[in-house]
Amino acid sequence: SNNKTLDLKEIENSEKIIIAGIANPKPFFNYLKNNNDQIITFPDHHHFTENDIQNIKNQSNNKIIITTEKDYVRLKNSKIDNLFYLPIKSKIIKDETNFNQKILNYVESSSRN
């Protein structure tokens, strides 16, 4: 598998697909989402079926696909092109409401420009 990394700045304005199968995906989506981005949500601890993977591939159209680290581990052997994950350090999550608020503040203040 290719371990290339992308700078968030590089992909901020590209159309992408954001996938998450986590308990509270809102902050994750808010952090990454642009107007043209497509979001695909799965239940927490979702086991991706062949069907899910086929649907993701069908929708991808060579777009960058970003998922959580947890979901990436489940998807990385499915031969989905352009699959990346956003590493989130678990320390941040300890204070999740504070983290969410920080991201919301950032998203709010940066969208005022």
N, CA and C atoms as an extended XYZ file, in Angstrom:
339
Properties=species:S:1:pos:R:3:atomname:S:1:resname:S:1:resid:I:1 pbc="F F F"
N         0.846       -1.199        0.000 N   SER     1
C         0.000        0.000        0.000 CA  SER     1
C         0.877        1.243        0.000 C   SER     1
N         0.362        2.289       -0.578 N   ASN     2
C         1.169        3.508       -0.674 CA  ASN     2
C         0.961        4.357        0.564 C   ASN     2
N         2.063        4.756        1.167 N   ASN     3
C         1.939        5.569        2.377 CA  ASN     3
C         2.220        7.027        2.071 C   ASN     3
N         1.537        7.578        1.077 N   LYS     4
C         1.798        8.986        0.818 CA  LYS     4
C         0.918        9.834        1.709 C   LYS     4
N         1.415       10.995        2.045 N   THR     5
C         0.628       11.878        2.898 CA  THR     5
C         0.240       13.108        2.081 C   THR     5
N        -0.867       13.698        2.459 N   LEU     6
C        -1.322       14.921        1.820 CA  LEU     6
C        -1.442       15.988        2.881 C   LEU     6
N        -1.109       17.192        2.503 N   ASP     7
C        -1.295       18.306        3.403 CA  ASP     7
C        -2.770       18.711        3.342 C   ASP     7
N        -3.369       18.964        4.493 N   LEU     8
C        -4.771       19.374        4.496 CA  LEU     8
C        -4.992       20.585        3.591 C   LEU     8
N        -4.016       21.471        3.576 N   LYS     9
C        -4.111       22.670        2.734 CA  LYS     9
C        -4.272       22.273        1.257 C   LYS     9
N        -3.549       21.231        0.848 N   GLU    10
C        -3.603       20.792       -0.552 CA  GLU    10
C        -4.988       20.331       -0.952 C   GLU    10
N        -5.702       19.732       -0.010 N   ILE    11
C        -6.974       19.106       -0.373 CA  ILE    11
C        -8.176       19.914        0.068 C   ILE    11
N        -7.914       21.026        0.766 N   GLU    12
C        -9.016       21.821        1.291 CA  GLU    12
C       -10.044       22.132        0.216 C   GLU    12
N        -9.557       22.533       -0.943 N   ASN    13
C       -10.480       22.966       -1.987 CA  ASN    13
C       -10.765       21.920       -3.045 C   ASN    13
N       -10.233       20.714       -2.873 N   SER    14
C       -10.587       19.701       -3.860 CA  SER    14
C       -11.865       19.002       -3.425 C   SER    14
N       -12.620       18.566       -4.411 N   GLU    15
C       -13.841       17.831       -4.118 CA  GLU    15
C       -13.453       16.464       -3.595 C   GLU    15
N       -14.012       16.072       -2.473 N   LYS    16
C       -13.620       14.791       -1.898 CA  LYS    16
C       -14.821       14.067       -1.306 C   LYS    16
N       -14.572       12.831       -0.969 N   ILE    17
C       -15.594       12.025       -0.315 CA  ILE    17
C       -15.090       11.758        1.090 C   ILE    17
N       -15.934       11.995        2.068 N   ILE    18
C       -15.524       11.809        3.460 CA  ILE    18
C       -16.376       10.683        4.044 C   ILE    18
N       -15.705        9.680        4.564 N   ILE    19
C       -16.396        8.497        5.075 CA  ILE    19
C       -16.071        8.319        6.549 C   ILE    19
N       -17.100        8.040        7.351 N   ALA    20
C       -16.826        7.746        8.754 CA  ALA    20
C       -17.824        6.735        9.287 C   ALA    20
N       -17.305        5.786       10.041 N   GLY    21
C       -18.134        4.843       10.775 CA  GLY    21
C       -17.746        4.935       12.239 C   GLY    21
N       -17.989        6.103       12.813 N   ILE    22
C       -17.626        6.326       14.219 CA  ILE    22
C       -18.841        6.873       14.971 C   ILE    22
N       -18.781        6.837       16.290 N   ALA    23
C       -19.940        7.192       17.119 CA  ALA    23
C       -20.418        8.620       16.877 C   ALA    23
N       -19.497        9.569       16.855 N   ASN    24
C       -19.916       10.961       16.679 CA  ASN    24
C       -19.108       11.596       15.548 C   ASN    24
N       -19.532       11.389       14.311 N   PRO    25
C       -18.713       11.835       13.179 CA  PRO    25
C       -18.776       13.328       12.888 C   PRO    25
N       -19.710       14.047       13.558 N   LYS    26
C       -19.897       15.462       13.225 CA  LYS    26
C       -18.611       16.289       13.239 C   LYS    26
N       -17.834       16.234       14.324 N   PRO    27
C       -16.608       17.047       14.348 CA  PRO    27
C       -15.655       16.675       13.225 C   PRO    27
N       -15.583       15.392       12.923 N   PHE    28
C       -14.714       14.911       11.842 CA  PHE    28
C       -15.170       15.511       10.510 C   PHE    28
N       -16.470       15.426       10.248 N   PHE    29
C       -17.005       15.982        9.007 CA  PHE    29
C       -16.823       17.499        8.971 C   PHE    29
N       -17.148       18.151       10.084 N   ASN    30
C       -17.034       19.614       10.123 CA  ASN    30
C       -15.609       20.059        9.849 C   ASN    30
N       -14.683       19.284       10.359 N   TYR    31
C       -13.272       19.641       10.229 CA  TYR    31
C       -12.827       19.597        8.767 C   TYR    31
N       -13.351       18.650        8.013 N   LEU    32
C       -12.871       18.425        6.653 CA  LEU    32
C       -13.768       18.973        5.557 C   LEU    32
N       -15.036       19.158        5.871 N   LYS    33
C       -16.011       19.322        4.806 CA  LYS    33
C       -15.973       20.662        4.087 C   LYS    33
N       -16.118       20.572        2.797 N   ASN    34
C       -16.305       21.705        1.900 CA  ASN    34
C       -17.674       21.600        1.260 C   ASN    34
N       -18.106       22.668        0.605 N   ASN    35
C       -19.444       22.648       -0.007 CA  ASN    35
C       -19.676       21.487       -0.960 C   ASN    35
N       -18.683       21.173       -1.768 N   ASN    36
C       -18.901       20.152       -2.797 CA  ASN    36
C       -18.584       18.742       -2.335 C   ASN    36
N       -18.188       18.610       -1.094 N   ASP    37
C       -17.805       17.284       -0.620 CA  ASP    37
C       -19.012       16.408       -0.372 C   ASP    37
N       -18.798       15.144       -0.555 N   GLN    38
C       -19.856       14.171       -0.325 CA  GLN    38
C       -19.529       13.443        0.964 C   GLN    38
N       -20.548       13.205        1.767 N   ILE    39
C       -20.327       12.540        3.046 CA  ILE    39
C       -21.037       11.192        3.036 C   ILE    39
N       -20.345       10.166        3.466 N   ILE    40
C       -20.974        8.854        3.602 CA  ILE    40
C       -20.791        8.409        5.047 C   ILE    40
N       -21.897        8.209        5.728 N   THR    41
C       -21.838        7.827        7.139 CA  THR    41
C       -22.222        6.360        7.308 C   THR    41
N       -21.462        5.680        8.138 N   PHE    42
C       -21.781        4.303        8.497 CA  PHE    42
C       -21.943        4.249       10.007 C   PHE    42
N       -22.628        3.218       10.520 N   PRO    43
C       -22.743        3.102       11.981 CA  PRO    43
C       -21.371        2.858       12.617 C   PRO    43
N       -21.267        3.159       13.894 N   ASP    44
C       -20.029        2.912       14.639 CA  ASP    44
C       -19.675        1.426       14.562 C   ASP    44
N       -18.392        1.132       14.481 N   HIS    45
C       -17.880       -0.254       14.403 CA  HIS    45
C       -18.429       -0.996       13.192 C   HIS    45
N       -18.713       -0.280       12.131 N   HIS    46
C       -19.307       -0.898       10.952 CA  HIS    46
C       -18.335       -1.868       10.293 C   HIS    46
N       -18.844       -3.011        9.900 N   HIS    47
C       -18.044       -3.956        9.128 CA  HIS    47
C       -18.397       -3.728        7.657 C   HIS    47
N       -17.438       -3.235        6.884 N   PHE    48
C       -17.714       -2.888        5.493 CA  PHE    48
C       -17.938       -4.134        4.651 C   PHE    48
N       -19.058       -4.166        3.951 N   THR    49
C       -19.370       -5.305        3.093 CA  THR    49
C       -18.820       -5.046        1.692 C   THR    49
N       -18.798       -6.094        0.880 N   GLU    50
C       -18.385       -5.950       -0.520 CA  GLU    50
C       -19.235       -4.877       -1.190 C   GLU    50
N       -20.500       -4.887       -0.840 N   ASN    51
C       -21.452       -3.947       -1.388 CA  ASN    51
C       -21.095       -2.501       -1.032 C   ASN    51
N       -20.768       -2.275        0.240 N   ASP    52
C       -20.346       -0.941        0.698 CA  ASP    52
C       -19.138       -0.487       -0.113 C   ASP    52
N       -18.188       -1.402       -0.240 N   ILE    53
C       -16.929       -1.063       -0.903 CA  ILE    53
C       -17.194       -0.739       -2.373 C   ILE    53
N       -18.054       -1.508       -2.989 N   GLN    54
C       -18.411       -1.257       -4.387 CA  GLN    54
C       -19.087        0.106       -4.529 C   GLN    54
N       -19.977        0.420       -3.594 N   ASN    55
C       -20.651        1.731       -3.619 CA  ASN    55
C       -19.652        2.872       -3.480 C   ASN    55
N       -18.698        2.708       -2.580 N   ILE    56
C       -17.675        3.739       -2.384 CA  ILE    56
C       -16.886        3.913       -3.681 C   ILE    56
N       -16.494        2.794       -4.282 N   LYS    57
C       -15.735        2.858       -5.536 CA  LYS    57
C       -16.545        3.523       -6.640 C   LYS    57
N       -17.833        3.181       -6.707 N   ASN    58
C       -18.693        3.760       -7.743 CA  ASN    58
C       -18.822        5.268       -7.602 C   ASN    58
N       -18.835        5.735       -6.363 N   GLN    59
C       -19.020        7.169       -6.145 CA  GLN    59
C       -17.727        7.954       -6.228 C   GLN    59
N       -16.605        7.254       -6.187 N   SER    60
C       -15.351        7.979       -6.005 CA  SER    60
C       -14.929        8.819       -7.211 C   SER    60
N       -15.104        8.319       -8.426 N   ASN    61
C       -14.723        9.112       -9.606 CA  ASN    61
C       -13.363        9.788       -9.470 C   ASN    61
N       -12.384        9.059       -9.030 N   ASN    62
C       -11.025        9.591       -8.843 CA  ASN    62
C       -10.911       10.722       -7.831 C   ASN    62
N       -11.965       10.930       -7.044 N   LYS    63
C       -11.851       11.942       -5.996 CA  LYS    63
C       -11.027       11.367       -4.856 C   LYS    63
N       -10.482       12.247       -4.055 N   ILE    64
C        -9.789       11.815       -2.848 CA  ILE    64
C       -10.849       11.342       -1.858 C   ILE    64
N       -10.564       10.236       -1.200 N   ILE    65
C       -11.492        9.723       -0.190 CA  ILE    65
C       -10.783        9.809        1.154 C   ILE    65
N       -11.401       10.473        2.102 N   ILE    66
C       -10.786       10.616        3.424 CA  ILE    66
C       -11.674        9.938        4.445 C   ILE    66
N       -11.045        9.169        5.302 N   THR    67
C       -11.801        8.482        6.325 CA  THR    67
C       -11.071        8.603        7.658 C   THR    67
N       -11.653        8.018        8.703 N   THR    68
C       -10.992        8.035       10.006 CA  THR    68
C        -9.923        6.948       10.014 C   THR    68
N        -9.022        7.052       10.928 N   GLU    69
C        -7.945        6.059       11.022 CA  GLU    69
C        -8.533        4.669       11.270 C   GLU    69
N        -9.556        4.637       12.121 N   LYS    70
C       -10.209        3.380       12.469 CA  LYS    70
C       -10.850        2.725       11.235 C   LYS    70
N       -11.533        3.546       10.443 N   ASP    71
C       -12.181        3.011        9.248 CA  ASP    71
C       -11.161        2.666        8.166 C   ASP    71
N       -10.074        3.428        8.154 N   TYR    72
C        -9.024        3.156        7.169 CA  TYR    72
C        -8.475        1.743        7.354 C   TYR    72
N        -8.276        1.372        8.610 N   VAL    73
C        -7.754        0.043        8.911 CA  VAL    73
C        -8.688       -1.030        8.339 C   VAL    73
N        -9.992       -0.763        8.396 N   ARG    74
C       -10.953       -1.734        7.865 CA  ARG    74
C       -11.069       -1.698        6.352 C   ARG    74
N       -10.669       -0.575        5.748 N   LEU    75
C       -10.877       -0.413        4.308 CA  LEU    75
C        -9.612       -0.575        3.479 C   LEU    75
N        -8.458       -0.571        4.150 N   LYS    76
C        -7.220       -0.455        3.377 CA  LYS    76
C        -6.942       -1.639        2.449 C   LYS    76
N        -7.504       -2.805        2.737 N   ASN    77
C        -7.268       -3.956        1.864 CA  ASN    77
C        -8.323       -4.092        0.772 C   ASN    77
N        -9.194       -3.116        0.666 N   SER    78
C       -10.301       -3.244       -0.279 CA  SER    78
C        -9.980       -2.665       -1.655 C   SER    78
N        -8.713       -2.271       -1.849 N   LYS    79
C        -8.270       -1.753       -3.143 CA  LYS    79
C        -9.078       -0.542       -3.613 C   LYS    79
N        -9.407        0.323       -2.670 N   ILE    80
C       -10.051        1.591       -3.028 CA  ILE    80
C        -8.940        2.583       -3.334 C   ILE    80
N        -9.005        3.215       -4.499 N   ASP    81
C        -7.967        4.184       -4.872 CA  ASP    81
C        -8.144        5.479       -4.100 C   ASP    81
N        -7.049        6.202       -3.958 N   ASN    82
C        -7.090        7.535       -3.344 CA  ASN    82
C        -7.673        7.542       -1.938 C   ASN    82
N        -7.428        6.470       -1.191 N   LEU    83
C        -7.968        6.397        0.167 CA  LEU    83
C        -6.946        6.948        1.161 C   LEU    83
N        -7.358        7.936        1.926 N   PHE    84
C        -6.495        8.542        2.936 CA  PHE    84
C        -7.243        8.584        4.259 C   PHE    84
N        -6.489        8.739        5.339 N   TYR    85
C        -7.169        8.939        6.617 CA  TYR    85
C        -6.578       10.140        7.316 C   TYR    85
N        -7.381       10.693        8.214 N   LEU    86
C        -6.929       11.807        9.025 CA  LEU    86
C        -6.537       11.255       10.384 C   LEU    86
N        -5.258       11.274       10.708 N   PRO    87
C        -4.859       10.760       12.027 CA  PRO    87
C        -5.330       11.729       13.096 C   PRO    87
N        -6.015       11.206       14.088 N   ILE    88
C        -6.438       12.049       15.205 CA  ILE    88
C        -5.784       11.495       16.455 C   ILE    88
N        -5.052       12.329       17.114 N   LYS    89
C        -4.374       11.874       18.331 CA  LYS    89
C        -5.412       11.693       19.424 C   LYS    89
N        -5.340       10.557       20.109 N   SER    90
C        -6.394       10.260       21.076 CA  SER    90
C        -6.372       11.200       22.271 C   SER    90
N        -5.255       11.855       22.526 N   LYS    91
C        -5.187       12.796       23.650 CA  LYS    91
C        -6.239       13.880       23.494 C   LYS    91
N        -6.399       14.346       22.280 N   ILE    92
C        -7.357       15.427       22.038 CA  ILE    92
C        -8.754       14.978       22.438 C   ILE    92
N        -9.053       13.745       22.154 N   ILE    93
C       -10.418       13.257       22.300 CA  ILE    93
C       -10.833       13.138       23.768 C   ILE    93
N        -9.842       13.052       24.667 N   LYS    94
C       -10.172       12.980       26.091 CA  LYS    94
C       -11.144       14.068       26.479 C   LYS    94
N       -10.886       15.258       25.953 N   ASP    95
C       -11.758       16.376       26.269 CA  ASP    95
C       -12.589       16.670       25.031 C   ASP    95
N       -13.483       15.745       24.706 N   GLU    96
C       -14.132       15.810       23.405 CA  GLU    96
C       -14.964       17.071       23.203 C   GLU    96
N       -15.693       17.485       24.238 N   THR    97
C       -16.540       18.659       24.030 CA  THR    97
C       -15.691       19.886       23.760 C   THR    97
N       -14.587       19.995       24.478 N   ASN    98
C       -13.671       21.098       24.262 CA  ASN    98
C       -13.107       21.036       22.843 C   ASN    98
N       -12.736       19.849       22.421 N   PHE    99
C       -12.210       19.628       21.074 CA  PHE    99
C       -13.255       20.026       20.023 C   PHE    99
N       -14.482       19.548       20.213 N   ASN   100
C       -15.562       19.884       19.281 CA  ASN   100
C       -15.752       21.388       19.208 C   ASN   100
N       -15.738       22.025       20.394 N   GLN   101
C       -15.960       23.462       20.445 CA  GLN   101
C       -14.836       24.189       19.720 C   GLN   101
N       -13.600       23.739       19.936 N   LYS   102
C       -12.459       24.370       19.275 CA  LYS   102
C       -12.614       24.287       17.765 C   LYS   102
N       -12.981       23.105       17.280 N   ILE   103
C       -13.159       22.932       15.843 CA  ILE   103
C       -14.317       23.799       15.357 C   ILE   103
N       -15.409       23.797       16.112 N   LEU   104
C       -16.555       24.616       15.710 CA  LEU   104
C       -16.168       26.091       15.679 C   LEU   104
N       -15.438       26.519       16.701 N   ASN   105
C       -14.983       27.918       16.723 CA  ASN   105
C       -14.133       28.214       15.517 C   ASN   105
N       -13.243       27.281       15.205 N   TYR   106
C       -12.351       27.480       14.073 CA  TYR   106
C       -13.154       27.528       12.778 C   TYR   106
N       -14.084       26.579       12.639 N   VAL   107
C       -14.884       26.525       11.424 CA  VAL   107
C       -15.723       27.800       11.306 C   VAL   107
N       -16.301       28.241       12.426 N   GLU   108
C       -17.094       29.458       12.394 CA  GLU   108
C       -16.248       30.671       12.040 C   GLU   108
N       -15.097       30.793       12.721 N   SER   109
C       -14.320       32.005       12.495 CA  SER   109
C       -13.692       31.991       11.104 C   SER   109
N       -13.331       30.810       10.613 N   SER   110
C       -12.673       30.810        9.309 CA  SER   110
C       -13.671       30.948        8.169 C   SER   110
N       -14.952       30.667        8.446 N   SER   111
C       -15.921       30.801        7.348 CA  SER   111
C       -16.468       32.218        7.255 C   SER   111
N       -16.080       33.065        8.202 N   ARG   112
C       -16.546       34.462        8.135 CA  ARG   112
C       -15.769       35.262        7.109 C   ARG   112
N       -14.560       34.822        6.818 N   ASN   113
C       -13.699       35.604        5.910 CA  ASN   113
C       -14.371       35.873        4.569 C   ASN   113
